[in-house]
Amino acid sequence: MQFRNITSNLVQSTNPNPYIYIALGKLMTEIGIQEAQQSVTVPKPGQGQGESEVRTRIADFLRRSRTEGRRASGGKASIWCLDFSSPPVSDARPAVARAEEKEERRGAWVAITMRSSCTARGPLAACALALPGVVGGAPPSKFDGRGPGNRPRSGCDFGLALNRRSPSCSRGLVHSPPPPPHRIASRGSGLATRRATESSSSSSSALKEMEEVQFAESEALVPAGVANDLVPEALVWAALHGFVVGDRSVASSGTTPGVGMAHVPFSLLPTPIPATAFAQAVELSSLFNDLIDRVSLDVDFLKQALARTQKADDFTARLLSMYSTILDEGVKQDIRLGLSRSDYMLDVATGDLLQVELNTISCSYPGLGSVVSDLHKYLVTELESSTKLDSSRVPENKVTEGFAKALSLAWKEYGNKSAAILMVVQGEEWNMYDQHWLSYRVKELYGIRVIRKTLAQVHAQGSITADGMLVIDGQAVSVVYYRSGYTPADYPSEVEWEARLLMERSSAVKCPSISYHLVGAKKIQQELALPGVLERFVPDKQVAASLRKCFAGLWGLEGAESESIIQTAIKEPHRFVLKPQREGGGNNTYGDDVASKLTELIAAGGDGLAAYILMQRIFPAVHTSYLVRRGAYSAEKTVSELGIFGAYVRNGDRVILNEQSGHLLRTKVSHSNEGGVASGYAVLDSPYLS
């Protein structure tokens, strides 16, 4: 395809904006380097660069982009850059229509992201992505720039537009993130990666002011009128099927079952997720299950990786101290039980499914996650006759049964039929019904009793027999399942720490054990991304490559080698997320606060930096969703995070279970940083495979 014009704004920086490489590299396939060179607008004399210098940089730019574009698109993408500076956008329609006609003949189609109502001032580069079936639906027969109700629209549900900042171009284009780290940086965090990041991270202020990358959002699955009629039916279904949480406005709703119940915040309809991305996440589940187990057995690695972190973070230090105590006392645990959840976002700029985090303790919503999928399956089925929705695209989700199966297998391996499963919970728990759903399934399917105790109650009522059996209030316990103990707030006194140590010293199967708990630390996630570290635990090169493919950019902050990435994050904080060693939502730092926090830690001597890691900020696709809270709904621009539950049971050398158990989609408004449902940031959702 020919570039009619690439504005000089794209190449005037000494170090071109790395996001431009990502965007064009992803889209570019059939482009001649020489042809593109000659079609570029060269800066006029006095703009700071000579013609030959600019052309050389453009040639390098295109070569670096072309290879990635071919790989990422499978050879079926095309890019069109149209100069709309002279005629208004509407005058370019004939050229766009011809492009679409040509692309349709070769099995692809052009998706123009700009609205026809936009009339830009100055040079405007509109990049169009042509990938068949990225989100679903058919290519438009012609580009008219309008959608249902004569509203401006884009040509597809997924696209990029590079444009001059202008109020007239803002309609319909949302979520304008700053440049993320160069794509190379997401493959690990070794010295070579840091150097690559440093060399591509300093964009000129002029380019930042002139160019933005903006993502086109998708429309809602159904019109607002249909949604309005559907909400009452959804609320009735939720009440009849136990899709509930405790109402925080009712004092005893977090302690007394059946009092002060309210529906779970939820998305009225499921959210589109590419089927290929969903399948990739599912396939990774068993690989991560095995990786967690392997890492948990490596004492030296865990201690060395967390050595600096424990000096800066008291909570990590206490966990490591307990781990050392268990090792010194020779406590042996042949039966291993892992119930984990790996969370992902689909990065729009690269098209890659990137891991947000790996949770190894107290993974929420194995109960209500199944229920929301059932709700969406029911609602979509109701709409099938009047819409184009297809209930078969809402995947089956049996995570409750999957976790119940894993708990029962661990219980069976322990070999005491009179023993119970202990669920360790918080004293006040508004999400208790998610937990009760799992307890109910364990009892219903396997006849195993589940008891609930807080850490304080375990301390008061617990003991260990001479042969190591854990007994709580006279009841033998074979499996300990933690739904608390993941945050410092769960240990307000030494009583709670003593209760945790008591259970770790017993012969009961712990989910997670102290070593599994440590594997879920953010620092371990970052260490595994370093060159060669993952391969220490995964000798199979193909498996290691599959895992590495989903790693986002991750950087440790301790030591002299981290100085460059810290300075980069201070200068361009919107490209990063600053993460502490915490679980539960509401703990991460975003935007300008990243720079402020890093500056504060450095001013305090820098020792506190080891308590954090830096992560590449991921920018997912934006959708229009109907979010239902407290009986009312609103249409919002949203982004989603996909969680895949995994279950693993091993006894000695015998792996009894290693499988993906189900999934969870959490959706939040696009301008929100955090994403926890229990912490009030997001709603429960389901994927609609496209």
VOGU-3710 file (C-alpha; in Angstrom, 3 decimals, decimal comma):
1> mqfrnitsnl> 0,000/0,000/0,000  1,226/3,528/-0,650  1,739/6,217/1,976  0,239/9,396/0,556  1,795/11,337/3,380  3,522/10,705/6,668  3,661/13,984/8,496  7,079/15,132/9,625  5,824/15,175/13,210  6,397/11,425/13,301
11> vqstnpnpyi> 10,116/11,668/12,635  11,363/14,989/13,954  12,441/13,574/17,308  16,020/12,379/17,702  14,516/9,282/19,349  11,146/8,765/17,629  8,189/8,033/19,853  8,291/4,274/20,565  4,520/4,061/20,346  4,737/5,039/16,680
21> yialgklmte> 6,976/2,038/16,043  4,477/-0,195/17,825  1,413/1,165/16,037  2,833/1,227/12,518  4,919/-1,891/13,015  1,827/-3,819/14,008  -0,142/-2,664/11,001  2,430/-2,543/8,231  2,861/-5,478/5,862  2,940/-4,715/2,145
31> igiqeaqqsv> 4,865/-1,460/2,103  7,857/-0,667/-0,041  10,601/1,074/1,902  11,733/3,240/-1,000  8,192/4,149/-2,010  7,307/5,164/1,532  10,513/7,180/1,863  9,678/9,264/-1,160  6,131/9,983/0,004  7,142/11,471/3,334
41> tvpkpgqgqg> 6,777/15,165/3,998  10,302/16,351/4,822  10,770/19,160/7,361  11,430/22,521/5,774  14,767/24,299/6,352  14,942/25,671/9,846  12,953/22,877/11,460  16,097/21,333/12,860  16,862/18,477/10,493  18,214/18,047/6,987
51> esevrtriad> 16,426/16,103/4,274  18,970/13,283/4,065  18,983/12,812/7,825  15,204/12,557/7,930  15,050/10,120/5,010  17,689/7,918/6,637  15,743/7,856/9,875  12,508/7,041/8,053  14,132/4,142/6,220  15,355/2,730/9,511
61> flrrsrtegr> 11,944/3,370/11,020  10,150/1,430/8,305  12,565/-1,497/8,350  12,151/-1,888/12,090  8,382/-1,750/11,738  7,854/-3,985/8,736  9,127/-7,247/10,257  6,975/-6,891/13,354  3,964/-6,017/11,224  4,268/-9,159/9,142
71> rasggkasiw> 4,709/-11,359/12,192  1,880/-9,852/14,200  -0,715/-9,734/11,455  0,023/-12,978/9,677  0,497/-11,031/6,469  -3,116/-9,872/6,288  -2,867/-6,300/7,544  -2,659/-3,117/5,537  -2,022/0,448/6,543  -3,308/3,613/4,923
81> cldfssppvs> -1,989/7,024/5,910  -4,066/9,800/4,376  -3,225/13,486/4,526  -6,491/15,185/5,464  -4,914/18,586/6,027  -6,208/20,210/2,884  -9,604/18,714/2,011  -11,900/17,855/4,943  -12,196/14,207/5,896  -15,442/13,797/3,968
91> darpavarae> -13,647/14,538/0,659  -11,387/11,533/1,205  -14,268/9,053/1,122  -13,843/8,009/-2,525  -10,201/7,093/-1,904  -11,150/5,165/1,211  -13,938/3,340/-0,619  -11,502/2,278/-3,329  -9,103/1,038/-0,683  -11,821/-1,037/0,953
101> ekeerrgawv> -12,892/-2,526/-2,363  -9,332/-3,541/-3,179  -8,709/-4,993/0,261  -11,923/-7,034/0,233  -10,797/-8,723/-2,954  -7,666/-10,066/-1,276  -9,427/-11,321/1,852  -8,731/-8,431/4,209  -10,505/-5,172/4,821  -9,601/-1,666/5,829
111> aitmrsscta> -10,919/-0,322/9,100  -10,780/3,467/9,116  -10,908/4,733/12,666  -11,513/8,412/11,987  -15,042/9,822/12,058  -16,317/11,759/9,068  -17,283/14,615/11,373  -13,625/15,323/12,132  -12,062/18,222/10,258  -8,481/18,477/11,474
121> rgplaacala> -6,260/21,527/11,469  -2,874/20,872/9,907  -1,364/17,524/8,896  -3,374/14,515/9,958  -2,113/10,938/9,645  -4,972/8,436/9,890  -3,712/4,887/10,214  -6,134/2,117/9,318  -5,924/-1,468/10,499  -7,127/-4,279/8,296
131> lpgvvggapp> -7,383/-7,565/10,122  -10,305/-9,858/9,304  -12,279/-10,966/12,342  -10,322/-9,112/15,014  -13,442/-8,508/17,054  -16,105/-10,038/14,870  -18,685/-8,901/12,417  -18,308/-8,252/8,704  -16,393/-5,494/6,917  -18,469/-2,466/5,995
141> skfdgrgpgn> -19,683/-2,472/2,417  -18,689/1,155/2,102  -17,224/3,816/4,315  -19,771/6,457/5,111  -18,461/7,463/8,517  -21,859/6,980/10,147  -23,311/4,332/12,407  -26,714/3,448/13,900  -28,839/6,499/14,514  -26,653/8,484/12,104
151> rprsgcdfgl> -23,951/8,665/14,795  -20,299/8,940/13,762  -18,630/5,552/13,822  -15,423/3,803/12,963  -15,061/1,088/10,368  -14,563/-1,615/12,996  -14,393/-2,327/16,703  -10,621/-2,152/16,890  -8,418/0,540/15,464  -5,763/3,191/15,870
161> alnrrspscs> -5,629/6,800/14,803  -2,618/9,096/14,935  -3,857/12,645/14,897  -3,073/16,224/15,788  -4,719/17,166/19,069  -7,852/19,051/18,132  -11,293/19,462/19,760  -12,922/18,674/16,439  -11,214/15,273/16,381  -12,208/14,184/19,860
171> rglvhspppp> -15,714/12,946/19,163  -15,933/9,176/19,438  -12,221/8,662/20,081  -11,469/7,673/23,643  -8,697/6,473/25,927  -5,626/8,457/24,906  -2,677/6,744/26,610  0,880/8,012/26,470  3,517/5,814/24,907  4,117/2,490/26,666
181> phriasrgsg> 7,623/1,022/26,828  9,139/-0,189/23,574  7,878/-3,655/22,731  11,314/-5,162/23,340  11,000/-4,229/26,978  8,087/-6,559/27,577  10,128/-9,682/27,044  12,108/-9,451/30,243  13,924/-7,075/32,516  17,594/-7,841/32,090
191> latrratess> 20,329/-5,355/31,319  19,846/-5,701/27,553  16,145/-4,967/27,953  16,839/-1,929/30,094  19,215/-0,572/27,472  16,623/-1,095/24,748  14,079/0,758/26,849  16,478/3,610/27,557  17,321/4,069/23,886  13,671/4,307/22,826
201> sssssalkem> 12,019/6,023/25,753  12,832/9,722/25,399  10,246/11,293/23,078  10,425/14,981/22,280  8,009/17,310/23,997  6,903/18,596/20,607  5,896/15,110/19,500  4,011/14,534/22,760  2,072/17,738/22,198  1,373/17,115/18,533
211> eevqfaesea> 0,624/13,413/18,299  -1,535/11,041/20,312  -2,491/7,401/19,914  -6,195/6,943/20,426  -8,272/3,813/20,408  -11,674/3,490/18,795  -14,246/1,994/21,120  -16,840/-0,609/20,237  -20,544/-0,026/20,523  -22,680/-1,834/23,087
221> lvpagvandl> -24,011/-5,282/22,174  -27,594/-3,981/22,282  -29,213/-0,517/22,125  -29,999/1,333/25,346  -33,721/0,664/24,986  -33,161/-3,086/25,017  -30,835/-2,757/28,005  -33,415/-0,752/29,923  -35,990/-3,536/29,492  -33,452/-6,217/30,379
231> vpealvwaal> -32,227/-4,823/33,714  -35,311/-5,786/35,812  -35,163/-9,345/34,489  -31,461/-9,556/35,301  -32,046/-8,305/38,854  -34,770/-10,866/39,483  -32,519/-13,627/38,169  -29,700/-12,453/40,438  -31,939/-12,563/43,516  -33,277/-16,027/42,681
241> hgfvvgdrsv> -29,850/-17,532/41,964  -27,711/-16,262/44,838  -25,824/-13,665/42,831  -25,419/-11,543/45,940  -22,956/-9,841/48,289  -23,340/-8,211/51,665  -24,698/-4,672/51,640  -22,085/-2,522/53,372  -24,744/-0,070/54,519  -26,168/-2,799/56,783
251> assgttpgvg> -24,019/-3,216/59,873  -24,175/-7,022/60,222  -24,174/-7,874/56,515  -20,515/-8,890/56,640  -20,890/-11,198/59,632  -24,415/-12,661/59,624  -25,479/-14,694/56,557  -28,804/-13,707/55,012  -28,796/-10,185/56,434  -28,423/-7,115/54,232
261> mahvpfsllp> -27,914/-8,808/50,885  -27,571/-6,895/47,596  -26,925/-8,001/44,030  -23,308/-8,211/42,888  -22,210/-5,253/40,729  -22,229/-6,678/37,211  -22,122/-5,951/33,506  -25,579/-6,413/32,040  -24,219/-8,305/29,049  -20,910/-10,070/28,426
271> tpipatafaq> -17,972/-8,180/26,912  -16,396/-9,116/23,560  -13,069/-10,925/23,902  -11,206/-12,391/20,910  -11,608/-16,163/20,969  -7,935/-16,625/20,108  -6,835/-14,600/23,145  -9,200/-16,539/25,402  -7,881/-19,845/24,071  -4,298/-18,710/24,635
281> avelsslfnd> -5,031/-17,790/28,251  -6,728/-21,144/28,854  -3,777/-23,008/27,342  -1,349/-21,178/29,628  -3,185/-22,248/32,790  -1,655/-25,702/33,241  1,782/-24,286/32,391  1,538/-21,700/35,146  0,198/-24,327/37,585  3,330/-26,383/37,025
291> lidrvsldvd> 5,592/-23,319/37,167  4,192/-22,256/40,549  4,881/-25,689/41,981  8,418/-25,852/40,601  9,350/-22,389/41,881  7,879/-23,135/45,330  10,360/-26,002/45,721  13,443/-23,863/45,058  14,427/-22,592/48,507  17,529/-20,729/47,360
301> flkqalartq> 15,711/-18,905/44,577  12,875/-17,715/46,813  15,245/-16,471/49,510  17,630/-14,765/47,099  14,891/-13,165/44,997  13,177/-11,696/48,067  16,323/-10,853/50,049  16,238/-7,120/49,292  12,463/-6,931/49,314  12,220/-8,223/52,875
311> kaddftarll> 14,476/-5,395/54,082  12,040/-2,823/52,717  8,737/-4,618/53,327  7,821/-5,921/56,788  5,042/-8,173/55,525  7,326/-10,007/53,121  9,915/-10,255/55,913  7,418/-11,962/58,227  6,395/-14,458/55,553  10,035/-15,270/54,780
321> smystildeg> 10,798/-15,665/58,472  7,954/-18,160/58,811  9,179/-19,970/55,708  12,641/-20,313/57,264  11,137/-21,595/60,503  9,201/-24,326/58,685  12,326/-25,342/56,773  14,454/-25,418/59,924  11,899/-27,556/61,752  11,793/-30,021/58,877
331> vkqdirlgls> 8,038/-29,838/58,359  7,272/-32,082/55,396  4,308/-31,622/53,097  4,050/-34,227/50,345  0,541/-33,193/49,263  0,511/-29,911/47,373  -2,663/-28,009/46,503  -2,685/-24,910/44,324  -5,765/-22,871/43,481  -4,525/-19,913/41,452
341> rsdymldvat> -5,713/-17,259/39,033  -3,641/-15,648/36,293  -4,938/-12,252/35,147  -4,432/-10,825/31,654  -5,187/-7,809/29,506  -5,130/-7,676/25,709  -2,807/-4,830/24,749  -4,299/-2,934/21,813  -1,038/-1,437/20,587  0,665/-4,802/20,124
351> gdllqvelnt> -2,247/-7,245/19,996  -0,509/-9,330/22,667  -2,187/-10,978/25,626  -0,102/-9,752/28,567  -0,141/-11,041/32,135  -1,111/-8,502/34,778  -0,366/-10,704/37,776  -0,377/-14,261/39,095  -2,449/-14,854/42,240  -1,601/-17,813/44,466
361> iscsypglgs> -3,605/-17,014/47,619  -7,287/-16,284/48,224  -8,296/-15,993/44,564  -11,674/-14,324/44,647  -14,875/-15,268/42,779  -14,573/-19,002/42,152  -18,200/-19,079/43,331  -19,839/-15,984/41,866  -17,690/-16,218/38,729  -19,714/-19,248/37,670
371> vvsdlhkylv> -22,979/-17,522/38,529  -22,330/-14,425/36,390  -21,588/-16,669/33,408  -24,918/-18,439/33,964  -26,664/-15,064/34,149  -25,146/-13,909/30,877  -25,897/-17,203/29,167  -29,546/-16,794/30,221  -29,821/-13,151/29,117  -28,124/-13,698/25,750
381> telesstkld> -30,381/-16,696/25,103  -33,396/-14,471/25,791  -32,129/-11,971/23,196  -31,191/-14,438/20,457  -34,525/-14,250/18,666  -34,520/-10,430/18,438  -30,788/-9,712/18,013  -27,723/-11,226/16,379  -26,346/-12,384/19,739  -25,351/-16,029/20,063
391> ssrvpenkvt> -25,400/-17,725/23,474  -22,826/-20,279/22,302  -20,279/-17,461/22,405  -20,620/-17,229/26,185  -18,206/-19,995/27,256  -19,181/-22,498/29,916  -17,678/-21,626/33,289  -17,518/-24,369/35,924  -14,901/-22,823/38,189  -16,888/-23,585/41,365
401> egfakalsla> -17,011/-27,258/40,506  -13,353/-27,165/39,444  -12,130/-25,742/42,739  -14,422/-28,100/44,677  -12,908/-31,025/42,778  -9,362/-29,948/43,643  -10,200/-29,483/47,334  -11,853/-32,903/47,452  -8,870/-34,605/45,808  -6,459/-33,082/48,334
411> wkeygnksaa> -8,822/-34,128/51,131  -8,930/-37,660/49,712  -5,131/-37,885/49,462  -4,815/-36,928/53,122  -6,707/-40,088/53,984  -8,875/-39,128/56,974  -12,582/-39,475/56,148  -13,654/-37,802/59,381  -11,553/-34,695/58,742  -12,991/-31,385/57,517
421> ilmvvqgeew> -11,777/-28,640/55,217  -10,980/-25,404/57,050  -11,704/-22,154/55,223  -9,775/-19,327/56,886  -11,794/-16,131/56,502  -11,795/-12,502/57,566  -13,854/-11,407/60,557  -16,054/-9,167/58,430  -16,622/-10,467/54,912  -19,129/-8,873/52,533
431> nmydqhwlsy> -18,080/-11,341/49,866  -19,012/-14,353/52,004  -21,506/-15,708/49,459  -18,764/-16,277/46,912  -17,112/-18,455/49,570  -20,364/-20,157/50,576  -21,003/-21,152/46,960  -17,729/-23,118/47,003  -18,419/-24,658/50,424  -21,865/-25,702/49,242
441> rvkelygirv> -20,480/-27,387/46,120  -17,864/-29,296/48,153  -20,586/-30,567/50,474  -23,101/-31,261/47,684  -20,724/-33,080/45,323  -18,362/-34,821/47,733  -20,034/-34,899/51,149  -17,096/-33,129/52,821  -17,704/-30,756/55,706  -16,282/-27,222/55,408
451> irktlaqvha> -15,818/-25,099/58,534  -15,130/-21,345/58,611  -12,752/-19,744/61,101  -10,842/-16,487/61,407  -7,146/-16,476/62,230  -8,006/-15,338/65,762  -10,434/-18,244/66,147  -7,805/-20,683/64,893  -5,422/-19,369/67,538  -8,036/-19,736/70,292
461> qgsitadgml> -9,429/-23,124/69,250  -6,581/-24,812/67,376  -3,961/-27,366/68,358  -1,697/-29,978/66,790  -1,717/-33,602/67,869  1,451/-35,625/68,453  1,329/-36,981/64,907  0,955/-33,478/63,412  -2,799/-33,399/62,794  -4,466/-29,994/62,990
471> vidgqavsvv> -7,540/-29,913/65,256  -9,914/-26,938/65,479  -12,441/-26,992/68,312  -12,310/-30,791/68,399  -12,616/-31,204/64,620  -9,758/-32,799/62,672  -8,695/-30,746/59,654  -7,077/-32,206/56,564  -7,083/-29,173/54,231  -6,601/-25,480/55,059
481> yyrsgytpad> -7,964/-23,127/52,386  -7,080/-19,450/52,859  -9,585/-16,749/51,937  -7,676/-14,322/54,159  -4,089/-13,912/55,296  -2,971/-12,189/52,090  -2,690/-8,643/53,462  -1,051/-7,082/56,563  -4,526/-5,984/57,700  -5,322/-9,667/58,340
491> ypsevewear> -2,590/-9,762/61,013  -3,478/-6,972/63,462  -1,584/-8,697/66,298  0,834/-11,524/67,020  -2,178/-13,765/67,629  -2,892/-13,995/63,900  0,750/-14,682/63,028  0,857/-17,455/65,634  -2,292/-18,990/64,144  -0,719/-18,985/60,682
501> llmerssavk> 2,432/-20,647/62,019  0,348/-23,255/63,844  -1,339/-24,299/60,602  1,948/-24,286/58,665  3,489/-26,604/61,266  0,638/-29,114/60,960  0,345/-31,977/58,496  -2,791/-30,472/56,939  -2,640/-29,627/53,251  -2,314/-25,859/52,947
511> cpsisyhlvg> -3,765/-23,865/50,060  -1,498/-22,107/49,688  1,503/-23,312/51,654  3,854/-20,558/52,777  6,123/-21,285/49,793  3,211/-21,092/47,319  2,210/-17,806/48,950  5,694/-16,380/48,365  5,655/-17,420/44,698  2,736/-15,023/44,195
521> akkiqqelal> 4,831/-12,019/45,239  5,161/-9,303/42,594  8,946/-9,502/42,985  8,931/-13,182/41,990  6,877/-12,355/38,901  9,484/-9,750/37,947  12,428/-12,075/38,645  10,974/-14,802/36,437  10,899/-12,339/33,533  14,680/-11,830/33,703
531> pgvlerfvpd> 16,653/-13,478/30,906  17,327/-17,126/31,693  15,454/-17,249/35,009  12,223/-18,753/33,696  14,263/-21,363/31,836  15,738/-22,446/35,171  12,336/-23,912/35,980  11,044/-24,641/32,478  13,647/-26,547/30,448  11,253/-27,127/27,550
541> kqvaaslrkc> 12,047/-24,260/25,150  8,616/-24,267/23,535  6,834/-24,088/26,885  9,157/-21,339/28,089  8,507/-19,360/24,901  4,738/-19,684/25,385  5,029/-18,344/28,923  7,400/-15,536/28,000  5,087/-14,406/25,233  2,592/-13,169/27,841
551> faglwglega> 5,143/-11,396/30,069  4,738/-7,629/30,173  7,693/-5,333/30,820  8,820/-5,781/34,437  11,639/-4,084/36,307  13,104/-4,382/39,785  14,014/-1,119/41,528  16,826/-2,171/43,826  20,511/-1,737/43,033  22,509/0,572/40,785
561> esesiiqtai> 21,340/-1,249/37,652  17,818/0,105/38,179  18,762/3,799/38,078  18,052/4,234/34,374  14,565/2,721/34,415  13,689/4,730/37,526  14,661/7,961/35,788  12,670/6,919/32,723  9,613/6,282/34,890  9,978/9,659/36,589
571> kephrfvlkp> 10,140/11,415/33,213  7,332/9,398/31,613  5,244/7,998/34,489  2,164/7,276/32,381  3,994/4,411/30,729  4,292/2,467/33,980  2,484/1,043/37,000  4,264/1,021/40,365  3,347/-2,134/42,295  4,001/-3,008/45,959
581> qregggnnty> 4,067/-6,570/47,345  0,349/-6,492/48,134  -2,878/-8,227/47,127  -6,508/-7,184/47,279  -6,818/-4,134/45,001  -6,255/-0,430/45,574  -2,515/-0,749/46,177  -0,934/0,233/42,855  0,303/3,678/41,787  -0,456/5,218/38,376
591> gddvasklte> 0,151/8,315/36,281  1,908/11,322/37,785  1,764/9,638/41,182  4,374/7,149/39,917  6,908/9,960/39,534  5,936/11,477/42,886  6,257/8,176/44,731  9,594/7,284/43,157  10,964/10,745/43,933  9,740/10,397/47,512
601> liaaggdgla> 11,397/6,986/47,936  14,682/8,259/46,504  14,604/11,296/48,796  14,138/8,957/51,770  17,388/7,175/50,928  16,181/4,710/48,315  15,932/1,672/50,576  12,155/1,601/50,181  12,424/1,074/46,424  12,997/-2,653/46,955
611> ayilmqrifp> 9,408/-2,987/48,200  8,122/-2,201/44,699  8,431/-3,249/41,080  7,708/-1,312/37,907  5,463/-2,798/35,266  4,662/-1,749/31,730  1,228/-0,174/31,652  -1,120/-2,155/29,425  -3,770/-0,360/27,384  -6,689/-2,674/26,503
621> avhtsylvrr> -9,511/-2,088/24,044  -12,380/0,150/25,128  -15,957/-1,103/24,944  -19,344/0,366/25,698  -20,952/-1,595/28,537  -24,041/-1,309/30,711  -22,885/-1,499/34,326  -25,478/-2,394/36,957  -24,993/-1,240/40,547  -27,594/-1,017/43,320
631> gaysaektvs> -30,459/-1,747/40,939  -29,628/0,949/38,369  -27,609/0,802/35,189  -25,447/3,244/33,245  -23,705/3,077/29,864  -19,965/3,447/30,360  -16,743/3,254/28,394  -15,008/0,247/29,900  -11,919/-1,953/29,825  -11,696/-5,554/31,023
641> elgifgayvr> -9,263/-7,952/32,678  -9,485/-11,679/32,039  -8,658/-14,096/34,845  -8,082/-17,811/34,306  -8,429/-20,115/37,321  -6,063/-23,046/37,674  -6,147/-26,102/39,951  -3,176/-28,310/40,816  -2,868/-31,309/43,144  0,284/-33,376/43,622
651> ngdrvilneq> 1,218/-36,101/46,111  4,928/-36,788/46,062  5,955/-37,390/42,462  2,393/-38,116/41,367  0,517/-35,230/39,733  -3,149/-35,906/40,403  -4,677/-32,792/38,848  -3,382/-29,994/36,644  -6,094/-28,156/34,770  -7,784/-24,899/33,933
661> sghllrtkvs> -10,864/-24,678/36,148  -12,746/-21,685/34,791  -12,501/-17,978/34,157  -13,470/-14,543/35,400  -13,855/-11,232/33,603  -13,706/-8,027/35,614  -14,779/-4,826/33,890  -14,284/-1,234/35,003  -14,755/2,255/33,595  -11,851/3,092/31,295
671> hsneggvasg> -10,672/6,065/33,349  -10,296/4,002/36,539  -6,861/2,661/37,427  -7,657/-0,095/39,929  -9,846/-3,077/39,074  -10,961/-5,010/42,165  -14,661/-5,876/42,450  -14,672/-6,393/46,226  -12,752/-3,135/46,641  -15,423/-1,299/44,635
681> yavldspyls> -13,583/-0,490/41,404  -15,007/-3,024/38,954  -17,988/-5,268/38,204  -18,244/-8,988/37,457  -18,502/-9,867/33,800  -18,173/-12,714/31,292  -16,394/-12,969/27,936  -18,370/-12,982/24,696  -16,050/-14,803/22,303  -15,574/-13,150/18,937
//
